[in-house]
Amino acid sequence: MSTSKELRSRDLGQENKNLLSFVTAITLSGVGSQISSVALPLVAILTLNASPFEIGALGMLLYLPVLFITPFAGVLADKYPPKLINALADLCRGAAVLAIPLLALVDALSIPTLYVITFIAGVLKALADVAHHSMLPSIISPVNLDRGNTAVNSSYSVTEVAGPGLGGILVQIFGAPLALLTDAVSFFVSGILILRMKTLRTHVDRTGSNNWFSLVSLGFRFLFSEP
């Protein structure tokens, strides 16, 4: 009996540790995303003298992947471990964002280059956002999912409120390109935290198909069939 209690206590301790690491990671990456949304247009304006049309195109490239990548990101998170997707997306986002101040430092940044980096960052954000929700059941038990979802939604609320303000402060102090250094660090730390987490169960591919378009269509049919 005591051994059983010890095991339950150990499992609960691991779940609490997982949830703390996870919420910290998504808060950091969420703040990073908000900083990007503030700093990227300012980099284009202040460093590259971008026109209003170019600023609009930059914003579109940042959020366009949400429309087209998210459905396939869901299939990806079903087929492969969400933990791996999450960690790689954050680490790659950190590398992409870090390239902007480095290129600006050597006067090699251009509008087309900024477009490409912004689109890549948008794709990685779409992948990470979907994997966040898919990962939670693998790091805590089903009975604690309500508590986990509450913590995750609280993190989203904090980042939406605090992120833009923090981005504005960093840009004011360091300038837009250097503010993105902080952004990149937040993604790197988030990715490392997720990589170090211990999942409670092994991921299993339950899609039963390699036809991604068919799986996406199945997802939409399920969505629209639920009142």
Phi, psi and omega per residue, in radians:
M1 nan -0.784 -3.139
S2 -1.139 -0.628 3.103
T3 -1.116 -0.726 3.109
S4 -1.082 -0.729 3.111
K5 -1.139 -0.691 3.124
E6 -1.107 -0.708 3.128
L7 -1.136 -0.755 3.107
R8 -1.102 -0.699 3.118
S9 -1.130 -0.696 3.127
R10 -1.157 -0.746 3.116
D11 -1.090 -0.738 3.136
L12 -1.131 -0.690 3.101
G13 -1.087 -0.711 3.112
Q14 -1.159 -0.692 3.109
E15 -1.104 -0.759 3.114
N16 -1.099 -0.702 3.111
K17 -1.133 -0.759 3.111
N18 -1.051 -0.818 -3.082
L19 -1.130 -0.711 3.112
L20 -1.093 -0.789 3.129
S21 -1.119 -0.710 -3.097
F22 -1.159 -0.817 3.141
V23 -1.125 -0.689 3.081
T24 -1.065 -0.772 -3.105
A25 -1.116 -0.831 -3.089
I26 -1.271 -0.436 3.050
T27 -1.201 -0.759 3.116
L28 -1.098 -0.811 -3.124
S29 -1.206 -0.574 3.092
G30 -1.156 -0.757 3.071
V31 -1.097 -0.706 3.107
G32 -1.040 -0.735 3.118
S33 -1.096 -0.698 3.126
Q34 -1.175 -0.677 3.087
I35 -1.080 -0.742 3.115
S36 -1.013 -0.763 -3.095
S37 -1.113 -0.469 3.103
V38 -1.515 -0.791 -2.970
A39 -1.369 -0.607 -3.073
L40 -1.052 -0.859 3.093
P41 -1.071 -0.602 -3.140
L42 -1.226 -0.599 3.033
V43 -1.067 -0.788 -3.129
A44 -1.103 -0.689 -3.093
I45 -1.322 -0.897 -2.983
L46 -1.420 -0.551 -3.083
T47 -1.689 -0.611 -3.017
L48 -2.002 0.032 3.134
N49 0.930 0.813 -3.084
A50 -1.193 2.600 3.089
S51 -1.434 2.886 3.080
P52 -0.990 -0.659 3.107
F53 -1.097 -0.755 -3.139
E54 -1.140 -0.623 3.084
I55 -1.145 -0.734 3.107
G56 -1.092 -0.740 3.120
A57 -1.113 -0.639 3.121
L58 -1.106 -0.783 3.101
G59 -1.103 -0.674 3.121
M60 -1.105 -0.746 -3.118
L61 -1.169 -0.487 3.136
L62 -1.250 -0.623 -3.036
Y63 -1.891 -0.203 3.133
L64 -1.010 -0.691 -3.141
P65 -1.020 -0.421 3.125
V66 -1.038 -0.652 -3.124
L67 -1.266 -0.714 -2.957
F68 -1.813 -0.457 -3.068
I69 -1.623 -0.591 -3.032
T70 -0.954 -0.797 3.135
P71 -1.037 -0.684 3.125
F72 -1.314 -0.488 3.061
A73 -1.104 -0.609 3.082
G74 -1.093 -0.741 3.100
V75 -1.129 -0.734 3.140
L76 -1.050 -0.725 -3.131
A77 -1.259 -0.370 3.034
D78 -1.358 -0.639 -3.038
K79 -1.452 -0.583 -3.047
Y80 -2.187 2.762 -3.091
P81 -1.005 2.127 3.120
P82 -1.013 -0.556 3.113
K83 -1.025 -0.795 -3.133
L84 -1.146 -0.744 3.126
I85 -1.075 -0.810 3.132
N86 -1.006 -0.910 -3.067
A87 -1.109 -0.813 -3.123
L88 -1.139 -0.684 3.129
A89 -1.084 -0.772 -3.128
D90 -1.188 -0.743 -3.137
L91 -1.142 -0.720 3.123
C92 -1.218 -0.612 3.062
R93 -1.106 -0.716 3.094
G94 -1.038 -0.748 3.133
A95 -1.149 -0.719 -3.141
A96 -1.110 -0.805 -3.118
V97 -1.186 -0.652 3.134
L98 -1.087 -0.521 -3.125
A99 -1.112 -0.491 -3.071
I100 -1.150 -0.957 3.115
P101 -1.136 -0.550 3.117
L102 -1.160 -0.743 3.100
L103 -1.180 -0.672 3.105
A104 -1.122 -0.610 -3.116
L105 -1.112 -0.602 -3.129
V106 -1.774 0.266 3.086
D107 1.028 0.679 -3.127
A108 -2.018 0.133 -3.128
L109 -1.483 2.390 3.116
S110 -2.377 2.918 3.125
I111 -1.065 -0.836 3.108
P112 -1.021 -0.718 3.114
T113 -1.100 -0.729 3.122
L114 -1.132 -0.629 3.074
Y115 -1.046 -0.847 -3.088
V116 -1.089 -0.823 -3.124
I117 -1.115 -0.710 -3.140
T118 -1.115 -0.736 3.125
F119 -1.136 -0.738 3.103
I120 -1.056 -0.776 3.121
A121 -1.080 -0.665 3.114
G122 -1.144 -0.716 3.099
V123 -1.092 -0.797 -3.129
L124 -1.146 -0.616 3.087
K125 -1.125 -0.741 3.123
A126 -1.078 -0.731 3.113
L127 -1.106 -0.800 -3.096
A128 -1.147 -0.719 -3.093
D129 -1.090 -0.706 3.115
V130 -1.233 -0.739 -3.120
A131 -1.136 -0.509 3.077
H132 -0.950 -0.883 -3.085
H133 -1.210 -0.602 -3.123
S134 -1.293 -0.424 -3.040
M135 -1.412 -0.529 -3.008
L136 -0.939 -0.794 -3.130
P137 -1.127 -0.282 -3.125
S138 -1.572 -0.132 -3.097
I139 -2.025 -0.207 3.040
I140 -2.386 2.795 -3.102
S141 -1.328 2.772 -3.118
P142 -0.983 -0.584 -3.095
V143 -1.212 -0.314 -3.124
N144 -1.818 0.150 -3.084
L145 -1.124 -0.635 3.111
D146 -1.060 -0.781 3.123
R147 -1.124 -0.699 3.134
G148 -1.144 -0.768 3.133
N149 -1.136 -0.626 3.091
T150 -1.102 -0.752 3.133
A151 -1.131 -0.724 -3.131
V152 -1.140 -0.784 3.139
N153 -1.154 -0.593 3.055
S154 -1.113 -0.702 3.097
S155 -1.074 -0.771 3.116
Y156 -1.035 -0.735 -3.129
S157 -1.107 -0.737 -3.136
V158 -1.108 -0.796 -3.086
T159 -1.179 -0.624 3.129
E160 -1.151 -0.583 -3.126
V161 -1.458 -0.817 -3.005
A162 -1.491 -0.508 -3.034
G163 -1.013 -0.947 -3.125
P164 -1.057 -0.693 3.123
G165 -1.117 -0.751 3.112
L166 -1.124 -0.691 3.093
G167 -1.061 -0.738 3.117
G168 -1.115 -0.697 3.124
I169 -1.124 -0.783 -3.121
L170 -1.115 -0.711 3.102
V171 -1.121 -0.703 3.140
Q172 -1.103 -0.673 -3.077
I173 -1.433 -0.832 -2.971
F174 -1.861 -0.245 -2.992
G175 1.599 2.731 -3.018
A176 -1.075 -0.827 -3.119
P177 -1.071 -0.772 -3.108
L178 -1.252 -0.481 3.070
A179 -1.064 -0.531 3.134
L180 -1.227 -0.308 3.036
L181 -1.102 -0.776 3.072
T182 -1.054 -0.713 3.103
D183 -1.006 -0.863 -3.121
A184 -1.068 -0.740 3.134
V185 -1.063 -0.700 -3.132
S186 -1.072 -0.673 3.116
F187 -1.209 -0.717 3.134
F188 -1.088 -0.795 -3.132
V189 -1.122 -0.725 3.113
S190 -1.050 -0.814 3.134
G191 -1.077 -0.711 3.141
I192 -1.172 -0.731 3.109
L193 -1.038 -0.743 -3.127
I194 -1.196 -0.698 3.119
L195 -1.069 -0.599 -3.081
R196 -1.417 -0.154 -3.108
M197 -1.271 2.619 3.140
K198 -1.810 2.003 3.117
T199 -1.343 2.630 -3.068
L200 -1.572 -0.269 -3.141
R201 -2.570 2.669 -3.124
T202 -1.352 2.390 3.141
H203 -1.259 2.400 3.100
V204 -2.208 2.285 3.093
D205 -1.335 1.932 -3.120
R206 -1.882 0.234 -3.079
T207 -1.229 -0.599 3.110
G208 1.242 0.234 -3.120
S209 -2.744 2.646 3.038
N210 -1.870 0.092 3.113
N211 -1.539 1.699 -3.032
W212 -1.132 -0.655 3.141
F213 -1.144 -0.644 3.093
S214 -1.144 -0.699 3.133
L215 -1.178 -0.691 3.083
V216 -1.116 -0.740 3.108
S217 -1.082 -0.686 3.097
L218 -1.088 -0.708 3.110
G219 -1.091 -0.746 3.124
F220 -1.179 -0.647 3.115
R221 -1.122 -0.702 3.090
F222 -1.127 -0.734 -3.132
L223 -1.043 -0.849 -3.053
F224 -1.391 -0.198 3.093
S225 -1.532 -0.178 -3.118
E226 -1.709 2.010 -3.107
P227 -1.044 nan nan
